[in-house]
């Protein structure tokens, strides 16, 4: 899954339309392989974003859960901690690689 797309279900407060739009944009960028479409592809890119955004909103509005809503701040802290662990692991790996080349 694209790391920039975050789970939007069961949040307190609920996901906004802007969050649904941003998730749709990230998804279309990932699938299309481009961050910015050419002028020739802009219309189809925008249409795909709009369709996915509507689907995301319908999905979130229709999902049912008995779990208590997740706290946005706690979820953000968890994502940041996972990211820090990932980047630290990458840093350690790169240092080991440099050291191996130096030998």
Backbone atoms as SQL, in Angstrom:
CREATE TABLE atoms (id INTEGER PRIMARY KEY, chain TEXT, resi INTEGER, resn TEXT, atom TEXT, x REAL, y REAL, z REAL);
INSERT INTO atoms VALUES
  (1, 'A', 1, 'UNK', 'N', 0.842, -1.179, 0.000),
  (2, 'A', 1, 'UNK', 'CA', 0.000, 0.000, 0.000),
  (3, 'A', 1, 'UNK', 'C', 0.886, 1.240, 0.000),
  (4, 'A', 2, 'UNK', 'N', 0.432, 2.253, -0.642),
  (5, 'A', 2, 'UNK', 'CA', 1.154, 3.513, -0.658),
  (6, 'A', 2, 'UNK', 'C', 1.198, 4.074, 0.764),
  (7, 'A', 3, 'UNK', 'N', 2.375, 4.419, 1.232),
  (8, 'A', 3, 'UNK', 'CA', 2.503, 4.890, 2.609),
  (9, 'A', 3, 'UNK', 'C', 1.833, 6.237, 2.830),
  (10, 'A', 4, 'UNK', 'N', 1.564, 6.981, 1.773),
  (11, 'A', 4, 'UNK', 'CA', 0.925, 8.283, 1.929),
  (12, 'A', 4, 'UNK', 'C', -0.579, 8.180, 2.110),
  (13, 'A', 5, 'UNK', 'N', -1.139, 7.026, 1.828),
  (14, 'A', 5, 'UNK', 'CA', -2.572, 6.837, 2.023),
  (15, 'A', 5, 'UNK', 'C', -2.776, 6.269, 3.414),
  (16, 'A', 6, 'UNK', 'N', -3.516, 6.983, 4.230),
  (17, 'A', 6, 'UNK', 'CA', -3.743, 6.542, 5.603),
  (18, 'A', 6, 'UNK', 'C', -5.164, 6.007, 5.745),
  (19, 'A', 7, 'UNK', 'N', -5.381, 5.076, 6.673),
  (20, 'A', 7, 'UNK', 'CA', -6.737, 4.583, 6.908),
  (21, 'A', 7, 'UNK', 'C', -7.653, 5.733, 7.344),
  (22, 'A', 8, 'UNK', 'N', -8.817, 5.812, 6.735),
  (23, 'A', 8, 'UNK', 'CA', -9.753, 6.900, 7.029),
  (24, 'A', 8, 'UNK', 'C', -11.003, 6.424, 7.759),
  (25, 'A', 9, 'UNK', 'N', -11.143, 5.123, 7.943),
  (26, 'A', 9, 'UNK', 'CA', -12.344, 4.589, 8.575),
  (27, 'A', 9, 'UNK', 'C', -12.279, 4.717, 10.092),
  (28, 'A', 10, 'UNK', 'N', -13.418, 5.023, 10.685),
  (29, 'A', 10, 'UNK', 'CA', -13.614, 5.002, 12.135),
  (30, 'A', 10, 'UNK', 'C', -12.697, 5.980, 12.865),
  (31, 'A', 11, 'UNK', 'N', -12.589, 7.185, 12.349),
  (32, 'A', 11, 'UNK', 'CA', -11.806, 8.224, 13.006),
  (33, 'A', 11, 'UNK', 'C', -12.726, 9.185, 13.738),
  (34, 'A', 12, 'UNK', 'N', -12.195, 9.810, 14.774),
  (35, 'A', 12, 'UNK', 'CA', -12.938, 10.847, 15.483),
  (36, 'A', 12, 'UNK', 'C', -12.119, 12.128, 15.399),
  (37, 'A', 13, 'UNK', 'N', -12.626, 13.177, 14.756),
  (38, 'A', 13, 'UNK', 'CA', -13.845, 13.261, 13.940),
  (39, 'A', 13, 'UNK', 'C', -13.693, 12.490, 12.633),
  (40, 'A', 14, 'UNK', 'N', -14.834, 12.196, 11.979),
  (41, 'A', 14, 'UNK', 'CA', -14.809, 11.400, 10.740),
  (42, 'A', 14, 'UNK', 'C', -13.977, 12.055, 9.635),
  (43, 'A', 15, 'UNK', 'N', -13.586, 11.242, 8.674),
  (44, 'A', 15, 'UNK', 'CA', -12.795, 11.721, 7.536),
  (45, 'A', 15, 'UNK', 'C', -13.535, 12.835, 6.801),
  (46, 'A', 16, 'UNK', 'N', -12.778, 13.839, 6.398),
  (47, 'A', 16, 'UNK', 'CA', -13.357, 14.969, 5.673),
  (48, 'A', 16, 'UNK', 'C', -13.357, 14.683, 4.174),
  (49, 'A', 17, 'UNK', 'N', -14.090, 15.498, 3.435),
  (50, 'A', 17, 'UNK', 'CA', -14.085, 15.373, 1.977),
  (51, 'A', 17, 'UNK', 'C', -12.686, 15.639, 1.420),
  (52, 'A', 18, 'UNK', 'N', -11.955, 16.575, 2.034),
  (53, 'A', 18, 'UNK', 'CA', -10.578, 16.850, 1.591),
  (54, 'A', 18, 'UNK', 'C', -9.687, 15.625, 1.766),
  (55, 'A', 19, 'UNK', 'N', -9.850, 14.907, 2.870),
  (56, 'A', 19, 'UNK', 'CA', -9.050, 13.700, 3.096),
  (57, 'A', 19, 'UNK', 'C', -9.392, 12.619, 2.074),
  (58, 'A', 20, 'UNK', 'N', -10.671, 12.496, 1.748),
  (59, 'A', 20, 'UNK', 'CA', -11.086, 11.531, 0.720),
  (60, 'A', 20, 'UNK', 'C', -10.487, 11.915, -0.631),
  (61, 'A', 21, 'UNK', 'N', -10.487, 13.208, -0.931),
  (62, 'A', 21, 'UNK', 'CA', -9.917, 13.686, -2.192),
  (63, 'A', 21, 'UNK', 'C', -8.418, 13.395, -2.245),
  (64, 'A', 22, 'UNK', 'N', -7.704, 13.718, -1.171),
  (65, 'A', 22, 'UNK', 'CA', -6.254, 13.489, -1.146),
  (66, 'A', 22, 'UNK', 'C', -5.921, 12.006, -1.279),
  (67, 'A', 23, 'UNK', 'N', -6.713, 11.146, -0.655),
  (68, 'A', 23, 'UNK', 'CA', -6.492, 9.699, -0.788),
  (69, 'A', 23, 'UNK', 'C', -6.716, 9.264, -2.233),
  (70, 'A', 24, 'UNK', 'N', -7.746, 9.817, -2.868),
  (71, 'A', 24, 'UNK', 'CA', -8.030, 9.475, -4.267),
  (72, 'A', 24, 'UNK', 'C', -6.892, 9.936, -5.175),
  (73, 'A', 25, 'UNK', 'N', -6.383, 11.133, -4.938),
  (74, 'A', 25, 'UNK', 'CA', -5.262, 11.650, -5.740),
  (75, 'A', 25, 'UNK', 'C', -4.045, 10.744, -5.578),
  (76, 'A', 26, 'UNK', 'N', -3.721, 10.371, -4.345),
  (77, 'A', 26, 'UNK', 'CA', -2.567, 9.497, -4.108),
  (78, 'A', 26, 'UNK', 'C', -2.742, 8.159, -4.810),
  (79, 'A', 27, 'UNK', 'N', -3.953, 7.614, -4.755),
  (80, 'A', 27, 'UNK', 'CA', -4.227, 6.325, -5.391),
  (81, 'A', 27, 'UNK', 'C', -4.046, 6.425, -6.906),
  (82, 'A', 28, 'UNK', 'N', -4.609, 7.457, -7.517),
  (83, 'A', 28, 'UNK', 'CA', -4.506, 7.622, -8.973),
  (84, 'A', 28, 'UNK', 'C', -3.051, 7.868, -9.373),
  (85, 'A', 29, 'UNK', 'N', -2.327, 8.643, -8.588),
  (86, 'A', 29, 'UNK', 'CA', -0.903, 8.855, -8.876),
  (87, 'A', 29, 'UNK', 'C', -0.145, 7.530, -8.849),
  (88, 'A', 30, 'UNK', 'N', -0.423, 6.712, -7.844),
  (89, 'A', 30, 'UNK', 'CA', 0.269, 5.429, -7.705),
  (90, 'A', 30, 'UNK', 'C', -0.056, 4.519, -8.882),
  (91, 'A', 31, 'UNK', 'N', -1.322, 4.406, -9.225),
  (92, 'A', 31, 'UNK', 'CA', -1.754, 3.518, -10.303),
  (93, 'A', 31, 'UNK', 'C', -1.243, 4.007, -11.660),
  (94, 'A', 32, 'UNK', 'N', -1.307, 5.324, -11.888),
  (95, 'A', 32, 'UNK', 'CA', -0.902, 5.867, -13.191),
  (96, 'A', 32, 'UNK', 'C', 0.614, 5.980, -13.325),
  (97, 'A', 33, 'UNK', 'N', 1.311, 5.987, -12.196),
  (98, 'A', 33, 'UNK', 'CA', 2.766, 6.096, -12.243),
  (99, 'A', 33, 'UNK', 'C', 3.265, 7.503, -12.478),
  (100, 'A', 34, 'UNK', 'N', 2.412, 8.486, -12.241),
  (101, 'A', 34, 'UNK', 'CA', 2.826, 9.872, -12.457),
  (102, 'A', 34, 'UNK', 'C', 2.231, 10.774, -11.382),
  (103, 'A', 35, 'UNK', 'N', 2.995, 11.789, -10.986),
  (104, 'A', 35, 'UNK', 'CA', 2.489, 12.770, -10.025),
  (105, 'A', 35, 'UNK', 'C', 1.682, 13.861, -10.706),
  (106, 'A', 36, 'UNK', 'N', 2.073, 14.179, -11.925),
  (107, 'A', 36, 'UNK', 'CA', 1.397, 15.231, -12.677),
  (108, 'A', 36, 'UNK', 'C', 1.187, 14.740, -14.104),
  (109, 'A', 37, 'UNK', 'N', -0.061, 14.521, -14.489),
  (110, 'A', 37, 'UNK', 'CA', -0.314, 14.022, -15.840),
  (111, 'A', 37, 'UNK', 'C', -0.025, 15.084, -16.896),
  (112, 'A', 38, 'UNK', 'N', 0.222, 14.623, -18.102),
  (113, 'A', 38, 'UNK', 'CA', 0.398, 15.555, -19.221),
  (114, 'A', 38, 'UNK', 'C', -0.944, 16.215, -19.519),
  (115, 'A', 39, 'UNK', 'N', -0.909, 17.278, -20.299),
  (116, 'A', 39, 'UNK', 'CA', -2.169, 17.943, -20.672),
  (117, 'A', 39, 'UNK', 'C', -3.103, 16.974, -21.383),
  (118, 'A', 40, 'UNK', 'N', -2.525, 16.076, -22.170),
  (119, 'A', 40, 'UNK', 'CA', -3.339, 15.107, -22.910),
  (120, 'A', 40, 'UNK', 'C', -4.073, 14.152, -21.971),
  (121, 'A', 41, 'UNK', 'N', -3.521, 13.918, -20.786),
  (122, 'A', 41, 'UNK', 'CA', -4.119, 12.970, -19.843),
  (123, 'A', 41, 'UNK', 'C', -4.802, 13.628, -18.649),
  (124, 'A', 42, 'UNK', 'N', -4.773, 14.949, -18.570),
  (125, 'A', 42, 'UNK', 'CA', -5.311, 15.649, -17.406),
  (126, 'A', 42, 'UNK', 'C', -6.787, 15.340, -17.170),
  (127, 'A', 43, 'UNK', 'N', -7.579, 15.353, -18.230),
  (128, 'A', 43, 'UNK', 'CA', -9.022, 15.135, -18.079),
  (129, 'A', 43, 'UNK', 'C', -9.325, 13.747, -17.524),
  (130, 'A', 44, 'UNK', 'N', -8.695, 12.726, -18.082),
  (131, 'A', 44, 'UNK', 'CA', -8.952, 11.360, -17.622),
  (132, 'A', 44, 'UNK', 'C', -8.415, 11.163, -16.200),
  (133, 'A', 45, 'UNK', 'N', -7.294, 11.806, -15.880),
  (134, 'A', 45, 'UNK', 'CA', -6.721, 11.757, -14.533),
  (135, 'A', 45, 'UNK', 'C', -7.702, 12.371, -13.531),
  (136, 'A', 46, 'UNK', 'N', -8.202, 13.572, -13.845),
  (137, 'A', 46, 'UNK', 'CA', -9.147, 14.261, -12.961),
  (138, 'A', 46, 'UNK', 'C', -10.445, 13.476, -12.801),
  (139, 'A', 47, 'UNK', 'N', -10.916, 12.876, -13.887),
  (140, 'A', 47, 'UNK', 'CA', -12.145, 12.081, -13.827),
  (141, 'A', 47, 'UNK', 'C', -11.943, 10.866, -12.915),
  (142, 'A', 48, 'UNK', 'N', -10.791, 10.217, -13.033),
  (143, 'A', 48, 'UNK', 'CA', -10.495, 9.062, -12.182),
  (144, 'A', 48, 'UNK', 'C', -10.457, 9.473, -10.711),
  (145, 'A', 49, 'UNK', 'N', -9.834, 10.610, -10.423),
  (146, 'A', 49, 'UNK', 'CA', -9.780, 11.100, -9.042),
  (147, 'A', 49, 'UNK', 'C', -11.192, 11.335, -8.514),
  (148, 'A', 50, 'UNK', 'N', -12.040, 11.989, -9.300),
  (149, 'A', 50, 'UNK', 'CA', -13.410, 12.284, -8.865),
  (150, 'A', 50, 'UNK', 'C', -14.206, 11.008, -8.615),
  (151, 'A', 51, 'UNK', 'N', -14.069, 10.024, -9.506),
  (152, 'A', 51, 'UNK', 'CA', -14.803, 8.769, -9.343),
  (153, 'A', 51, 'UNK', 'C', -14.334, 8.012, -8.102),
  (154, 'A', 52, 'UNK', 'N', -13.040, 7.969, -7.892),
  (155, 'A', 52, 'UNK', 'CA', -12.512, 7.262, -6.724),
  (156, 'A', 52, 'UNK', 'C', -12.876, 8.001, -5.445),
  (157, 'A', 53, 'UNK', 'N', -12.830, 9.315, -5.483),
  (158, 'A', 53, 'UNK', 'CA', -13.217, 10.112, -4.316),
  (159, 'A', 53, 'UNK', 'C', -14.660, 9.808, -3.914),
  (160, 'A', 54, 'UNK', 'N', -15.555, 9.737, -4.894),
  (161, 'A', 54, 'UNK', 'CA', -16.954, 9.403, -4.599),
  (162, 'A', 54, 'UNK', 'C', -17.076, 7.996, -4.031),
  (163, 'A', 55, 'UNK', 'N', -16.312, 7.061, -4.583),
  (164, 'A', 55, 'UNK', 'CA', -16.341, 5.682, -4.087),
  (165, 'A', 55, 'UNK', 'C', -15.827, 5.600, -2.655),
  (166, 'A', 56, 'UNK', 'N', -14.770, 6.345, -2.367),
  (167, 'A', 56, 'UNK', 'CA', -14.213, 6.362, -1.012),
  (168, 'A', 56, 'UNK', 'C', -15.246, 6.905, -0.036),
  (169, 'A', 57, 'UNK', 'N', -15.907, 7.992, -0.403),
  (170, 'A', 57, 'UNK', 'CA', -16.909, 8.592, 0.479),
  (171, 'A', 57, 'UNK', 'C', -18.062, 7.619, 0.721),
  (172, 'A', 58, 'UNK', 'N', -18.545, 6.965, -0.350),
  (173, 'A', 58, 'UNK', 'CA', -19.637, 5.984, -0.186),
  (174, 'A', 58, 'UNK', 'C', -19.197, 4.833, 0.709),
  (175, 'A', 59, 'UNK', 'N', -17.973, 4.369, 0.512),
  (176, 'A', 59, 'UNK', 'CA', -17.451, 3.280, 1.335),
  (177, 'A', 59, 'UNK', 'C', -17.411, 3.688, 2.804),
  (178, 'A', 60, 'UNK', 'N', -16.806, 4.834, 3.086),
  (179, 'A', 60, 'UNK', 'CA', -16.689, 5.274, 4.478),
  (180, 'A', 60, 'UNK', 'C', -18.048, 5.522, 5.116),
  (181, 'A', 61, 'UNK', 'N', -18.977, 6.074, 4.339),
  (182, 'A', 61, 'UNK', 'CA', -20.320, 6.327, 4.866),
  (183, 'A', 61, 'UNK', 'C', -21.086, 5.033, 5.121),
  (184, 'A', 62, 'UNK', 'N', -20.752, 3.971, 4.385),
  (185, 'A', 62, 'UNK', 'CA', -21.486, 2.719, 4.508),
  (186, 'A', 62, 'UNK', 'C', -20.900, 1.714, 5.481),
  (187, 'A', 63, 'UNK', 'N', -19.626, 1.882, 5.838),
  (188, 'A', 63, 'UNK', 'CA', -18.997, 0.922, 6.748),
  (189, 'A', 63, 'UNK', 'C', -19.600, 1.011, 8.146),
  (190, 'A', 64, 'UNK', 'N', -19.753, -0.152, 8.775),
  (191, 'A', 64, 'UNK', 'CA', -20.313, -0.235, 10.121),
  (192, 'A', 64, 'UNK', 'C', -19.282, -0.916, 11.012),
  (193, 'A', 65, 'UNK', 'N', -19.099, -0.388, 12.208),
  (194, 'A', 65, 'UNK', 'CA', -18.176, -1.006, 13.156),
  (195, 'A', 65, 'UNK', 'C', -18.684, -0.823, 14.577),
  (196, 'A', 66, 'UNK', 'N', -18.329, -1.764, 15.426),
  (197, 'A', 66, 'UNK', 'CA', -18.674, -1.635, 16.843),
  (198, 'A', 66, 'UNK', 'C', -17.471, -1.136, 17.642),
  (199, 'A', 67, 'UNK', 'N', -16.329, -1.008, 16.977),
  (200, 'A', 67, 'UNK', 'CA', -15.117, -0.525, 17.648),
  (201, 'A', 67, 'UNK', 'C', -15.249, 0.968, 17.938),
  (202, 'A', 68, 'UNK', 'N', -14.674, 1.412, 19.030),
  (203, 'A', 68, 'UNK', 'CA', -14.713, 2.852, 19.314),
  (204, 'A', 68, 'UNK', 'C', -13.878, 3.610, 18.281),
  (205, 'A', 69, 'UNK', 'N', -14.260, 4.847, 17.976),
  (206, 'A', 69, 'UNK', 'CA', -13.498, 5.633, 17.002),
  (207, 'A', 69, 'UNK', 'C', -12.042, 5.801, 17.439),
  (208, 'A', 70, 'UNK', 'N', -11.150, 5.822, 16.436),
  (209, 'A', 70, 'UNK', 'CA', -9.721, 5.986, 16.710),
  (210, 'A', 70, 'UNK', 'C', -9.397, 7.470, 16.859),
  (211, 'A', 71, 'UNK', 'N', -8.541, 7.746, 17.816),
  (212, 'A', 71, 'UNK', 'CA', -8.098, 9.105, 18.069),
  (213, 'A', 71, 'UNK', 'C', -7.085, 9.508, 17.002),
  (214, 'A', 72, 'UNK', 'N', -7.341, 10.606, 16.320),
  (215, 'A', 72, 'UNK', 'CA', -6.466, 11.050, 15.229),
  (216, 'A', 72, 'UNK', 'C', -5.034, 11.317, 15.698),
  (217, 'A', 73, 'UNK', 'N', -4.894, 11.951, 16.859),
  (218, 'A', 73, 'UNK', 'CA', -3.553, 12.268, 17.353),
  (219, 'A', 73, 'UNK', 'C', -2.765, 10.996, 17.666),
  (220, 'A', 74, 'UNK', 'N', -3.417, 10.022, 18.281),
  (221, 'A', 74, 'UNK', 'CA', -2.747, 8.755, 18.582),
  (222, 'A', 74, 'UNK', 'C', -2.345, 8.038, 17.298),
  (223, 'A', 75, 'UNK', 'N', -3.219, 8.050, 16.305),
  (224, 'A', 75, 'UNK', 'CA', -2.912, 7.405, 15.027),
  (225, 'A', 75, 'UNK', 'C', -1.737, 8.092, 14.344),
  (226, 'A', 76, 'UNK', 'N', -1.697, 9.418, 14.397),
  (227, 'A', 76, 'UNK', 'CA', -0.593, 10.183, 13.802),
  (228, 'A', 76, 'UNK', 'C', 0.721, 9.834, 14.500),
  (229, 'A', 77, 'UNK', 'N', 0.690, 9.761, 15.838),
  (230, 'A', 77, 'UNK', 'CA', 1.904, 9.417, 16.586),
  (231, 'A', 77, 'UNK', 'C', 2.400, 8.022, 16.220),
  (232, 'A', 78, 'UNK', 'N', 1.491, 7.073, 16.063),
  (233, 'A', 78, 'UNK', 'CA', 1.878, 5.712, 15.674),
  (234, 'A', 78, 'UNK', 'C', 2.527, 5.711, 14.291),
  (235, 'A', 79, 'UNK', 'N', 1.936, 6.458, 13.333),
  (236, 'A', 79, 'UNK', 'CA', 2.511, 6.533, 11.983),
  (237, 'A', 79, 'UNK', 'C', 3.901, 7.147, 12.020),
  (238, 'A', 80, 'UNK', 'N', 4.057, 8.206, 12.812),
  (239, 'A', 80, 'UNK', 'CA', 5.361, 8.862, 12.904),
  (240, 'A', 80, 'UNK', 'C', 6.403, 7.938, 13.534),
  (241, 'A', 81, 'UNK', 'N', 6.006, 7.165, 14.536),
  (242, 'A', 81, 'UNK', 'CA', 6.939, 6.226, 15.175),
  (243, 'A', 81, 'UNK', 'C', 7.366, 5.144, 14.189),
  (244, 'A', 82, 'UNK', 'N', 6.407, 4.604, 13.425),
  (245, 'A', 82, 'UNK', 'CA', 6.749, 3.582, 12.423),
  (246, 'A', 82, 'UNK', 'C', 7.679, 4.158, 11.364),
  (247, 'A', 83, 'UNK', 'N', 7.413, 5.380, 10.963),
  (248, 'A', 83, 'UNK', 'CA', 8.251, 6.035, 9.960),
  (249, 'A', 83, 'UNK', 'C', 9.667, 6.239, 10.497),
  (250, 'A', 84, 'UNK', 'N', 9.784, 6.682, 11.731),
  (251, 'A', 84, 'UNK', 'CA', 11.105, 6.892, 12.330),
  (252, 'A', 84, 'UNK', 'C', 11.880, 5.580, 12.395),
  (253, 'A', 85, 'UNK', 'N', 11.201, 4.492, 12.752),
  (254, 'A', 85, 'UNK', 'CA', 11.854, 3.176, 12.795),
  (255, 'A', 85, 'UNK', 'C', 12.341, 2.774, 11.409),
  (256, 'A', 86, 'UNK', 'N', 11.497, 2.978, 10.401),
  (257, 'A', 86, 'UNK', 'CA', 11.870, 2.637, 9.027),
  (258, 'A', 86, 'UNK', 'C', 13.103, 3.414, 8.586),
  (259, 'A', 87, 'UNK', 'N', 13.078, 4.729, 8.821),
  (260, 'A', 87, 'UNK', 'CA', 14.194, 5.562, 8.376),
  (261, 'A', 87, 'UNK', 'C', 15.471, 5.259, 9.147),
  (262, 'A', 88, 'UNK', 'N', 15.347, 4.908, 10.416),
  (263, 'A', 88, 'UNK', 'CA', 16.531, 4.522, 11.188),
  (264, 'A', 88, 'UNK', 'C', 17.110, 3.228, 10.634),
  (265, 'A', 89, 'UNK', 'N', 16.263, 2.270, 10.301),
  (266, 'A', 89, 'UNK', 'CA', 16.735, 1.008, 9.723),
  (267, 'A', 89, 'UNK', 'C', 17.438, 1.264, 8.388),
  (268, 'A', 90, 'UNK', 'N', 16.906, 2.159, 7.596),
  (269, 'A', 90, 'UNK', 'CA', 17.530, 2.504, 6.312),
  (270, 'A', 90, 'UNK', 'C', 18.889, 3.157, 6.554),
  (271, 'A', 91, 'UNK', 'N', 18.950, 4.064, 7.519),
  (272, 'A', 91, 'UNK', 'CA', 20.208, 4.747, 7.825),
  (273, 'A', 91, 'UNK', 'C', 21.276, 3.746, 8.258),
  (274, 'A', 92, 'UNK', 'N', 20.915, 2.812, 9.140),
  (275, 'A', 92, 'UNK', 'CA', 21.858, 1.796, 9.613),
  (276, 'A', 92, 'UNK', 'C', 22.325, 0.931, 8.446),
  (277, 'A', 93, 'UNK', 'N', 21.399, 0.538, 7.589),
  (278, 'A', 93, 'UNK', 'CA', 21.746, -0.278, 6.427),
  (279, 'A', 93, 'UNK', 'C', 22.730, 0.457, 5.522),
  (280, 'A', 94, 'UNK', 'N', 22.453, 1.728, 5.257),
  (281, 'A', 94, 'UNK', 'CA', 23.327, 2.503, 4.378),
  (282, 'A', 94, 'UNK', 'C', 24.717, 2.689, 4.976),
  (283, 'A', 95, 'UNK', 'N', 24.785, 2.891, 6.286),
  (284, 'A', 95, 'UNK', 'CA', 26.093, 3.009, 6.941),
  (285, 'A', 95, 'UNK', 'C', 26.879, 1.711, 6.815),
  (286, 'A', 96, 'UNK', 'N', 26.213, 0.579, 7.014),
  (287, 'A', 96, 'UNK', 'CA', 26.877, -0.722, 6.894),
  (288, 'A', 96, 'UNK', 'C', 27.361, -0.943, 5.465),
  (289, 'A', 97, 'UNK', 'N', 26.558, -0.530, 4.514),
  (290, 'A', 97, 'UNK', 'CA', 26.923, -0.675, 3.104),
  (291, 'A', 97, 'UNK', 'C', 28.156, 0.171, 2.780),
  (292, 'A', 98, 'UNK', 'N', 28.176, 1.416, 3.268),
  (293, 'A', 98, 'UNK', 'CA', 29.336, 2.287, 3.053),
  (294, 'A', 98, 'UNK', 'C', 30.586, 1.701, 3.704),
  (295, 'A', 99, 'UNK', 'N', 30.428, 1.178, 4.912),
  (296, 'A', 99, 'UNK', 'CA', 31.566, 0.592, 5.626),
  (297, 'A', 99, 'UNK', 'C', 32.104, -0.623, 4.877),
  (298, 'A', 100, 'UNK', 'N', 31.212, -1.426, 4.315),
  (299, 'A', 100, 'UNK', 'CA', 31.635, -2.613, 3.564),
  (300, 'A', 100, 'UNK', 'C', 32.394, -2.206, 2.306),
  (301, 'A', 101, 'UNK', 'N', 31.971, -1.134, 1.661),
  (302, 'A', 101, 'UNK', 'CA', 32.664, -0.656, 0.464),
  (303, 'A', 101, 'UNK', 'C', 34.035, -0.092, 0.804),
  (304, 'A', 102, 'UNK', 'N', 34.150, 0.501, 1.983),
  (305, 'A', 102, 'UNK', 'CA', 35.412, 1.114, 2.401),
  (306, 'A', 102, 'UNK', 'C', 36.475, 0.062, 2.716),
  (307, 'A', 103, 'UNK', 'N', 36.046, -1.139, 3.058),
  (308, 'A', 103, 'UNK', 'CA', 37.003, -2.217, 3.403),
  (309, 'A', 103, 'UNK', 'C', 37.716, -2.763, 2.223);
